[in-house]
Amino acid sequence: MPGSILGAIFKDLQEVIAAFDYVRPQRDANLPPATQVVALRIYPIKSCRGIEVPEAKLRMSGLDLDRHWMFVDAADNKFLTIRSNSNMTLIDTAVDWDKAELTISVHGSKDQVTVPSHPSKEWLQENTTLEEVEIWETKTDGWAYSESINATFSHHFKKPVKLIYKGPSQRPAGGSGKEELSGRDVPHMFADLMSVQIASESSLKDLNGRLKERKYKGDELTIERFRPNIIILGNEPWEEDRWKRVQISTIDHEKELLWRVGFDVVCRCARCQVPNVNPDTADKHPHEPWDTLMKFRRVDKGGAAKYKPCFGMLCLPQKEGPIKVGAKFEVMEMTDKHLYNTARFDEL
């Protein structure tokens, strides 16, 4: 059979498979309407400035390059966080995808270093030291960079620090993501609890409206304050409180492929006061948006969330695949039983 005919048949078959795949699994007609992914964000270094990207590879450990690095205090190898040092938001990150390099710089200065964004084991063994580090009172391993790199950031922190790249051992998910609650053993990098946070623009718009009503005089809040990975346009504000399973469908027109990835939405994200920090200036507002959130977003009675407001949802990927801005976002299942760090996922 001529190659052109085979090619046409193969193309038609791809389209049939893609169309068939696209409607699976069937959605309940009572579920919220489909919406779309409007932004993707990665934060290469924990607590430092993030990057908005047009597309990202979803891995089981999170979006590619998200929280692969962190800073630790050189005195005890314990992680450093924006919660205690808001100036960490002045450490900028930039990725050169063609050169596979990560450039780290300090806002307002000429200080910067460049390291491989996807370092090989051989490069790490030659240029770093594998050490035990501590994050949220648990131990894991990490590759510590040389003093020639660390000195740049020690000056910024005003004390000796180390830049750490996640080591080879798996770091299990915490909170509602831990295996005894989620039912799955899904490792992640240096994010606090688990792989992915998804947030809704419609909920942020509602929050900004409430701040305006309370005569908040600061700039309108951007989604960056809440440090999510996937931002959707959303339907009704706070609809995400009831998500249980969601799906993102990305069409690759060039390759005539459709990629579909799903997430188990295991819990709401209970917030601290990090959103009070302006990511552009590192200035921390003494009250907002914390005070406003406390008035109407204490919506979860599980664990520490009894005493904290919630914004965004914490998720575990079901499988790996690419995601692009503009992808279709669908809720596949909902629940009224979310309890932060308490409820088993199979009982939601």
TABELBEL-V779255 format. One record per residue. N is the residue number from 1. RES is the residue in one letter. OMEGA is omega in radians with two decimals (999 if undefined). Layout:
BEGIN
N_RES_OMEGA / N_RES_OMEGA
END
This chain:
BEGIN
1_M_-3.12 / 2_P_-3.11 / 3_G_-3.12 / 4_S_3.13 / 5_I_3.09 / 6_L_3.13 / 7_G_-3.14 / 8_A_3.12 / 9_I_-3.13 / 10_F_3.14 / 11_K_3.12 / 12_D_3.14 / 13_L_3.09 / 14_Q_-3.11 / 15_E_3.12 / 16_V_3.14 / 17_I_-3.13 / 18_A_-3.13 / 19_A_3.14 / 20_F_-3.13 / 21_D_-3.01 / 22_Y_-3.08 / 23_V_3.13 / 24_R_-0.25 / 25_P_3.14 / 26_Q_3.13 / 27_R_3.03 / 28_D_-3.10 / 29_A_-3.13 / 30_N_3.12 / 31_L_3.14 / 32_P_3.09 / 33_P_3.07 / 34_A_3.06 / 35_T_-3.08 / 36_Q_3.03 / 37_V_-3.12 / 38_V_3.11 / 39_A_3.03 / 40_L_-3.10 / 41_R_3.01 / 42_I_-3.14 / 43_Y_-3.03 / 44_P_3.14 / 45_I_-3.13 / 46_K_3.08 / 47_S_3.10 / 48_C_-3.03 / 49_R_-3.12 / 50_G_-3.09 / 51_I_3.00 / 52_E_-3.08 / 53_V_-3.13 / 54_P_3.11 / 55_E_-3.11 / 56_A_3.04 / 57_K_3.07 / 58_L_3.02 / 59_R_3.13 / 60_M_3.14 / 61_S_3.14 / 62_G_3.07 / 63_L_-3.13 / 64_D_3.12 / 65_L_3.14 / 66_D_3.12 / 67_R_3.04 / 68_H_-3.14 / 69_W_2.94 / 70_M_3.03 / 71_F_3.03 / 72_V_3.02 / 73_D_-3.09 / 74_A_-3.09 / 75_A_-3.07 / 76_D_-3.13 / 77_N_3.05 / 78_K_-3.03 / 79_F_3.11 / 80_L_-3.01 / 81_T_3.10 / 82_I_-3.14 / 83_R_-3.13 / 84_S_-3.13 / 85_N_-3.08 / 86_S_3.13 / 87_N_3.10 / 88_M_3.11 / 89_T_3.09 / 90_L_3.03 / 91_I_-3.05 / 92_D_3.06 / 93_T_3.10 / 94_A_-3.12 / 95_V_2.96 / 96_D_-3.02 / 97_W_-3.13 / 98_D_-3.13 / 99_K_-3.10 / 100_A_-3.13 / 101_E_3.02 / 102_L_3.07 / 103_T_-3.13 / 104_I_-3.09 / 105_S_3.12 / 106_V_-3.08 / 107_H_3.11 / 108_G_3.11 / 109_S_3.10 / 110_K_-3.10 / 111_D_3.07 / 112_Q_3.04 / 113_V_3.11 / 114_T_-3.14 / 115_V_3.07 / 116_P_3.13 / 117_S_3.08 / 118_H_-3.04 / 119_P_3.07 / 120_S_3.10 / 121_K_-3.13 / 122_E_3.13 / 123_W_-3.14 / 124_L_-3.13 / 125_Q_-3.12 / 126_E_-2.98 / 127_N_-3.12 / 128_T_3.12 / 129_T_3.13 / 130_L_-3.07 / 131_E_3.01 / 132_E_3.13 / 133_V_-3.09 / 134_E_3.08 / 135_I_-3.09 / 136_W_3.03 / 137_E_3.03 / 138_T_-3.09 / 139_K_2.98 / 140_T_3.14 / 141_D_3.13 / 142_G_3.11 / 143_W_-3.13 / 144_A_-3.13 / 145_Y_-3.06 / 146_S_3.14 / 147_E_3.13 / 148_S_3.06 / 149_I_-3.06 / 150_N_-3.09 / 151_A_3.13 / 152_T_-3.06 / 153_F_3.04 / 154_S_3.09 / 155_H_-3.14 / 156_H_-3.12 / 157_F_-3.09 / 158_K_3.02 / 159_K_-3.12 / 160_P_3.10 / 161_V_3.07 / 162_K_2.97 / 163_L_-3.03 / 164_I_3.02 / 165_Y_-3.05 / 166_K_-3.13 / 167_G_-3.01 / 168_P_-3.10 / 169_S_-3.12 / 170_Q_3.09 / 171_R_-3.06 / 172_P_3.10 / 173_A_-3.14 / 174_G_3.13 / 175_G_3.13 / 176_S_3.14 / 177_G_-3.13 / 178_K_-2.94 / 179_E_-3.09 / 180_E_3.09 / 181_L_-3.09 / 182_S_-3.08 / 183_G_-3.09 / 184_R_3.07 / 185_D_-3.07 / 186_V_-3.12 / 187_P_3.06 / 188_H_-3.05 / 189_M_-3.10 / 190_F_3.00 / 191_A_-3.03 / 192_D_-2.97 / 193_L_-3.06 / 194_M_-2.86 / 195_S_-2.87 / 196_V_2.96 / 197_Q_3.09 / 198_I_-3.13 / 199_A_-3.06 / 200_S_3.07 / 201_E_-3.13 / 202_S_3.10 / 203_S_3.09 / 204_L_3.11 / 205_K_3.10 / 206_D_3.12 / 207_L_3.12 / 208_N_3.08 / 209_G_3.12 / 210_R_3.08 / 211_L_3.12 / 212_K_3.11 / 213_E_3.14 / 214_R_3.07 / 215_K_3.04 / 216_Y_-3.02 / 217_K_3.14 / 218_G_3.08 / 219_D_3.06 / 220_E_-3.09 / 221_L_3.00 / 222_T_-3.11 / 223_I_-3.13 / 224_E_3.13 / 225_R_-3.04 / 226_F_2.99 / 227_R_3.07 / 228_P_3.08 / 229_N_-3.08 / 230_I_-3.13 / 231_I_3.13 / 232_I_3.09 / 233_L_3.07 / 234_G_3.06 / 235_N_3.08 / 236_E_3.09 / 237_P_3.04 / 238_W_3.04 / 239_E_-3.08 / 240_E_3.13 / 241_D_-3.02 / 242_R_3.09 / 243_W_2.97 / 244_K_3.05 / 245_R_3.13 / 246_V_-3.09 / 247_Q_3.07 / 248_I_-3.13 / 249_S_-3.12 / 250_T_3.11 / 251_I_3.04 / 252_D_-3.07 / 253_H_-3.10 / 254_E_-3.11 / 255_K_-3.13 / 256_E_3.13 / 257_L_3.01 / 258_L_3.13 / 259_W_3.12 / 260_R_3.07 / 261_V_3.13 / 262_G_3.14 / 263_F_2.86 / 264_D_3.13 / 265_V_-2.92 / 266_V_3.12 / 267_C_2.98 / 268_R_3.11 / 269_C_3.09 / 270_A_-2.97 / 271_R_2.92 / 272_C_-3.10 / 273_Q_3.07 / 274_V_3.11 / 275_P_3.06 / 276_N_-3.09 / 277_V_3.05 / 278_N_-3.07 / 279_P_3.14 / 280_D_-3.02 / 281_T_-3.04 / 282_A_3.08 / 283_D_3.14 / 284_K_3.11 / 285_H_-3.08 / 286_P_-3.03 / 287_H_-2.94 / 288_E_0.17 / 289_P_-3.08 / 290_W_-3.07 / 291_D_3.13 / 292_T_3.11 / 293_L_-3.14 / 294_M_-3.11 / 295_K_-3.08 / 296_F_-3.08 / 297_R_2.96 / 298_R_-2.94 / 299_V_-3.07 / 300_D_-3.09 / 301_K_-3.13 / 302_G_3.04 / 303_G_-3.10 / 304_A_-3.12 / 305_A_3.05 / 306_K_-3.00 / 307_Y_-3.06 / 308_K_3.03 / 309_P_-3.12 / 310_C_3.05 / 311_F_-3.13 / 312_G_-3.11 / 313_M_-3.14 / 314_L_-2.94 / 315_C_3.01 / 316_L_3.11 / 317_P_3.05 / 318_Q_3.07 / 319_K_-3.09 / 320_E_3.10 / 321_G_-3.14 / 322_P_3.04 / 323_I_3.09 / 324_K_2.99 / 325_V_-3.08 / 326_G_-3.13 / 327_A_3.14 / 328_K_-3.13 / 329_F_-3.11 / 330_E_2.98 / 331_V_-3.08 / 332_M_-3.13 / 333_E_-3.12 / 334_M_-3.12 / 335_T_3.03 / 336_D_-2.95 / 337_K_3.12 / 338_H_3.01 / 339_L_-3.04 / 340_Y_3.06 / 341_N_-3.07 / 342_T_-3.01 / 343_A_3.01 / 344_R_-3.07 / 345_F_-3.10 / 346_D_3.09 / 347_E_-3.14 / 348_L_999
END
